[in-house]
Amino acid sequence: MDSLGQLLNRAHGLLDRLEAWRASPAAPAWDASPAFRWRRRDDVGFLQPVAHPHRIQLGELYGIDEQKAQIDRNTRQFVAGLPANNVLLTGARGTGKSSLVKAVLNQYAPRGLRLIEVDKHHLGDLADIVDQLHGRPERFIVFCDDLSFEAGESGTTTLKAVLDGSIAAIGDNMLVYATSNRRHLMPDYMADNLETRYVGEEIHPGEAVEEKVSLSERFGLWLSFYPFDQEAYLAIVDVWLKTFKAPVVDSAEVHRAALQWALARGSRSGRAAWQFARDWTGQRQLDKAAGKRRRKHD
């Protein structure tokens, strides 16, 4: 019996150590990549290096010069160890919000900038991420892409605490950059506005509106993105056609096709311009290769 009891005690001790090991996140391979993703496996979170980060450069983004200048300035301040703000990029889809954040990483990675992408459903782990970054010499952008919440989602509370208001202050080596199609990150309902009160000439929003605004207000820098007009859209098409080395053809023909492409998608965006240029160039290069093969066999 004594031997059995000792064996059980040893087994319990082994299980306790195993549980403690599983609960402790492994140290990231910081030199493996400038970009990381926060992952979960068996309820344990860890930082996974991104093997092939998107290599887009700031010079490849067009039609958003003002937004580019502001986020570049803010990031330069951050990398230099100066005060800088969390950034919220909001607006029309396909206008370069996410690409701009990736381009900023590529610009400043040689100076120690790192990016950690966190899915909305993992925002509850932000405190654990902050703990892993504490004391590191690098400068970290925690990136939340396409961020939006429904009323009552728990991630809003965690994000607020990290941005501003937690009893545990985040280090000065971390900022949050988030993109969203919504300025207030949460849906707006007509009923929310019915809570508004008027005191003399002052407008006092209701609690529901205040709650929604309070999250976005924790981002110090707001960058707004708008759909491109026709001229800007076609200019971006021309840039990407040149980048992809498209065969030279009548520009009027190309522009007509590009406008039809945008109309079919309901969006004159940088993404639509990029997609059209890839499609147009690929088709022409394929036709050119087929023509060469036919002439060879004739």
Secondary structure, 3 states (H helix, E strand, C coil): CHHHHHHHHHHHHHHHHHHHHHHCCCCCCCCCCCEEEEEEECCEEEEEECCCCCCCCHHHCCCCHHHHHHHHHHHHHHHCCCCCCCEEEEECCCCCHHHHHHHHHHHHHHHCEEEEECCHHHHHHHHHHHHHHCCCCCEEEEEECCCCCCCCCCHHHHHHHHHCCCCCCCCCCEEEEEEECCCCCCCCCHHHHCCCEEECCEEECCHHHHHHHHHHCCCCEEEEECCCCHHHHHHHHHHHHHHCCCCCCCHHHHHHHHHHHHHHHCCCCHHHHHHHHHHHHHHHHHHHHHHHHHHHHC
